[in-house]
């Protein structure tokens, strides 16, 4: 069941339920895509109708950021909790390693996807990674053809929002893949070029603060995130 968070429809699923749903989509005919909205997504989607539409057409929309969970609570529509995209991806790959499904990695700087593939093969013995491509391309068609030729079942699309979501909606059906997942900077995490917050920070919902400490240049972006709570409060008081 979808929950309306300031105009973006989020699936109220814990991580295990989300992975079950993603695995089921892989067995269904046709093309499907997964989005992982965080507060930045929702704030942008409020102003960008095309982005909002693509998010709301997704087969799965997972609550990625703690701000989404807090906003839902303020709105009186509490979610069960977070289902971070990086955790969803890791659990999905574990399932894929058992079932023989193949994965294509798309995005990040040149060389990052290849390093990520190397690390992921070690982390998930049996995982089939059938190809990689960096995110620095200007034409979609050659990339789509390369993915189609690879025979990928799943594509991790790591181009940043909203580019990755628009790319999945436009090009996904032509790739021949069953499932695409928009995962932002996850390839950098998988490659080891960016360190994820320690588990204690994750459980406390403070990954954003850990990243800010590690990358102070993100302060401009981070300063906007509390706006989702302000907007949620305004919507609640306004009866929307």
C-alpha positions in Angstrom: 0.0 0.0 0.0 1.3 3.5 -1.0 1.5 6.3 1.5 1.2 9.9 0.2 4.2 12.0 1.5 3.7 15.5 0.2 2.6 14.3 -3.2 5.1 11.4 -3.5 3.7 7.9 -3.0 5.9 5.7 -0.8 5.6 2.0 -0.2 5.2 1.3 3.5 7.6 -1.7 3.6 10.3 -2.8 5.9 13.5 -3.8 4.1 12.8 -7.6 4.0 9.3 -6.9 2.6 10.9 -4.6 0.0 13.4 -7.2 -1.1 10.6 -9.8 -1.4 8.7 -7.4 -3.6 11.7 -6.7 -5.7 12.4 -10.4 -6.1 8.8 -11.0 -7.1 9.0 -8.3 -9.8 12.0 -10.1 -11.3 9.7 -13.1 -11.9 6.9 -11.1 -13.5 6.8 -10.4 -17.3 7.6 -6.9 -18.6 9.7 -4.0 -17.3 9.7 -2.6 -13.7 11.6 0.1 -11.8 12.4 1.0 -8.3 13.0 4.4 -6.8 14.4 5.4 -3.4 13.0 8.8 -2.4 14.8 10.7 0.3 13.9 14.3 1.5 15.7 15.9 -1.5 13.6 13.8 -3.9 10.4 14.9 -2.3 11.3 18.6 -2.1 12.4 18.5 -5.8 9.3 16.6 -6.8 7.0 19.2 -5.3 8.3 21.7 -7.8 9.0 19.3 -10.8 5.9 17.6 -12.1 7.7 15.4 -14.5 10.0 14.1 -11.7 7.0 13.6 -9.4 5.1 11.7 -12.1 8.1 9.3 -12.7 8.4 8.6 -9.0 4.7 7.9 -8.7 4.7 5.5 -11.6 7.4 3.3 -10.0 6.6 -0.3 -9.1 8.4 0.3 -5.8 9.2 3.5 -4.0 11.2 2.9 -0.9 11.6 5.4 2.0 15.4 6.0 1.8 15.9 8.8 4.3 15.1 9.3 7.9 13.5 12.6 7.0 10.9 10.8 5.0 10.0 8.7 8.0 9.8 11.8 10.2 7.7 13.7 7.6 5.2 10.7 7.5 4.9 10.8 11.3 4.1 14.5 11.3 1.5 14.0 8.6 -0.2 11.4 10.7 0.7 8.6 8.2 3.5 6.8 10.0 5.7 4.4 8.0 7.1 1.2 9.5 10.7 2.5 9.0 13.4 3.1 6.5 14.3 0.9 3.6 17.6 2.4 2.4 18.5 1.9 -1.3 22.0 0.6 -0.5 20.6 -2.1 1.9 17.9 -3.0 -0.6 20.6 -3.5 -3.3 22.8 -5.6 -1.1 19.9 -7.9 -0.1 18.7 -8.1 -3.7 22.1 -9.1 -4.9 22.3 -11.9 -2.3 19.0 -13.3 -3.7 20.3 -12.9 -7.3 23.4 -14.8 -6.5 21.2 -17.7 -5.5 18.9 -17.6 -8.5 21.4 -16.9 -11.3 20.0 -13.5 -12.3 22.5 -11.1 -13.9 23.3 -7.5 -13.0 24.5 -4.5 -15.0 26.1 -1.5 -13.2 25.6 1.9 -14.7 26.9 5.2 -13.4 29.7 7.0 -11.4 33.1 8.2 -12.7 35.1 6.0 -15.1 36.6 3.0 -13.3 34.3 3.1 -10.3 31.7 0.7 -11.7 34.4 -1.8 -12.6 35.9 -1.6 -9.0 32.4 -2.0 -7.6 31.8 -5.1 -9.7 35.1 -6.6 -8.4 34.1 -6.0 -4.8 30.5 -7.2 -5.3 31.6 -10.5 -6.9 33.7 -11.1 -3.8 30.9 -10.1 -1.4 28.3 -12.2 -3.2 29.8 -15.4 -4.6 27.9 -16.5 -7.6 26.6 -13.1 -8.5 26.6 -12.6 -12.3 27.7 -9.0 -13.2 27.4 -9.0 -17.0 28.6 -5.5 -17.7 29.4 -1.9 -16.5 29.4 1.6 -17.9 30.3 4.9 -16.3 27.8 7.7 -16.0 29.7 10.1 -18.4 27.8 9.5 -21.6 25.9 11.9 -23.8 23.8 9.5 -25.9 21.5 6.9 -24.5 21.2 4.6 -27.5 24.7 3.1 -27.3 24.4 2.4 -23.6 20.9 0.9 -24.1 22.3 -1.4 -26.8 25.3 -2.4 -24.7 22.9 -3.4 -21.8 20.6 -5.2 -24.1 23.5 -7.2 -25.6 24.7 -8.1 -22.1 21.4 -9.9 -21.3 21.1 -8.2 -17.9 18.1 -9.0 -15.7 18.7 -6.1 -13.3 20.3 -2.7 -13.8 21.6 -0.5 -11.0 21.3 3.0 -12.4 23.5 5.4 -10.4 23.2 8.7 -12.3 21.8 10.9 -9.5 18.3 12.2 -9.2 16.3 13.1 -11.2 18.4 12.0 -14.1 18.5 8.3 -13.1 14.7 8.1 -12.6 14.0 9.9 -15.9 16.5 7.6 -17.6 14.9 4.4 -16.2 11.4 5.5 -17.2 12.5 6.4 -20.8 15.1 3.8 -21.6 14.4 0.9 -19.2 11.9 -1.0 -21.5 14.4 -0.9 -24.4 17.2 -2.5 -22.4 15.5 -5.9 -22.1 16.0 -5.9 -18.3 13.2 -6.9 -16.0 14.1 -4.5 -13.2 16.1 -1.3 -12.8 16.9 0.4 -9.5 17.9 4.0 -9.1 20.7 4.1 -6.5 22.4 7.5 -6.6 26.0 7.3 -5.2 25.8 3.6 -4.3 28.5 2.5 -6.8 31.0 4.7 -4.9 30.1 2.9 -1.7 30.4 -0.5 -3.4 33.7 0.5 -4.9 35.0 1.7 -1.6 35.7 5.2 -2.7 33.1 6.5 -0.3 32.7 5.1 3.2 29.2 4.5 4.5 28.4 5.6 8.1 29.2 3.1 10.9 26.2 0.9 11.9 25.5 2.9 15.0 25.1 6.1 13.0 22.8 4.2 10.6 20.6 2.8 13.3 20.3 6.3 14.8 19.2 7.8 11.5 22.3 10.0 11.4 24.0 8.9 8.2 23.3 12.4 6.8 25.3 13.9 9.7 28.2 11.5 9.2 28.4 12.4 5.5 28.3 16.1 6.3 31.2 15.7 8.8 33.2 13.7 6.1 32.1 16.1 3.3 31.6 19.6 4.7 31.0 20.9 1.1 27.6 19.2 1.3 26.3 21.8 3.8 24.4 23.7 1.1 22.4 20.7 0.1 22.0 19.5 3.7 20.6 22.8 4.9 17.5 22.3 2.8 16.6 18.9 4.2 14.7 20.2 7.3 12.3 21.9 4.9 10.5 18.6 4.4 9.5 18.7 8.1 8.4 22.3 7.8 6.3 21.4 4.7 4.9 18.3 6.4 3.8 20.4 9.4 2.3 23.0 7.2 0.3 20.3 5.3 -0.9 18.7 8.5 -2.0 22.1 10.0 -3.6 22.9 6.7 -5.5 19.7 6.6 -3.9 18.4 3.4 
